[in-house]
Amino acid sequence: MRVNNFKIEKAVAKNDVRDYLEHCFLDCEQKKLVATNGHIITALNVELDEDDTTGFIPVEAIIRERKIAKLAKREKLQIKANGTLILSNGDTMSRPTGHKSFPNYQRLLNEKCYRNKQVVSVGLNAKLLYELSQTISADNCVILEIEVNDPKSLTANSQENNNSNFKAQFDKINDSIRVSSYSDRESDSLIMPLRS
């Protein structure tokens, strides 16, 4: 498999009683590398090698391959994932076995979940949001509030490639998004959306 060099391991559980969440999961049918800790989930697109098979990928393999890719100045991680794992430098690792099946991530991420629902898309700088959350909350849990000038301006536009899929867009969103803490809703904090 070849996958973008993103830190997918940040979504993996650590020291969890559900040990199957402590690894990434390669889903060859969906061409995804998936990680979850039960609170967050991410599924990255992968390019498969002919012999790749569905199953668990240990975080250690991802981290080791990242170091190899960095030395080789490659943007993508390259791991052959069949009965064993073969890193791009030829090192081998065994794949975890004996775990329960991976959670049904498709149910959560499937685009059909959003069909016929009104969706607002706003780009945020995640690092700035994290830094802002630390200023108002000890547990980094925040609430985002997006004020819409005219809720009736919500319109569904069909996408070019799939007429049954709709993405709603607001015509007018205020210049900032209010961020407040779960424990202190009276604090005032703002973050600016990314400009397209």
CORTA-V20053 format. One line per field, one symbol per residue. ss: DSSP state (H for helix, E for strand, L for the rest). phi: phi as a letter, one per 40 degrees, with the letter a starting at -180 (. if undefined). Layout:
# CORTA-V20053
ss=???
phi=???
This chain:
# CORTA-V20053
ss=LEEELLLHHHHLLLLLLLHHHHEEEEELLLLEEEEELLLLEEEEEEELLLLLLLEEEEHHHHHHHHHHHHHHLLLEEEEEELLEEEELLLLEEELLLLLLLLLLHHHHHLHHHHLLLLLLLLLLLHHHHHHHHHHHLLLLLEEEELLELLHHHLEEEELLLLLLLEEEELLLELLEEEEEELLLLLLLEEEELLLL
phi=.badcbcccccccbfcccccccbcbcbcccfbbbaabgbbabbccbcccdccbcicbcddccccccccccccfbcbcbbcbbdbbbcccgcbacccbgccccdccccccdcccccgbcbbbbcbcccccccccccbacbgcbbbbbcbcbdcccbcbccccaccbbbcbccbbdcbbcbbcccacccbabbccccc
